[in-house]
């Protein structure tokens, strides 16, 4: 019996990317779960897809974050240093206040004006 195995790699994805992907499929083609996910993404997407990708690259390059750290920050777009610190509490990583201020300033550059 030959069973082909497909390796699947978990990869973090931003809410704007989810929104774009589901919109491309078309709402009429989505199942109930996908429609709820699209609804969530429409309500909570805080930056455009291109901006989210550019922001992720800058966070990874300039602040030495891992993609797994950058994506949740982009999805939530924290508005204070204290809120950013929450993303680093679970790990062993301590981020300098100067870097946190830099991250906050970078987020402010990309934040949607409401």
Secondary structure, 3 states (H helix, E strand, C coil): CCCCCCCCCCCCCCHHHHHHHHHHHCHHHCCHHHHHHHHHHHHHCCCCHHHHHHHHHHHHHHHCCCHHHHHHHHHHCCCCHHHHHHCCCCCCCCCCHHHHHHHHHHHHHHCCCC
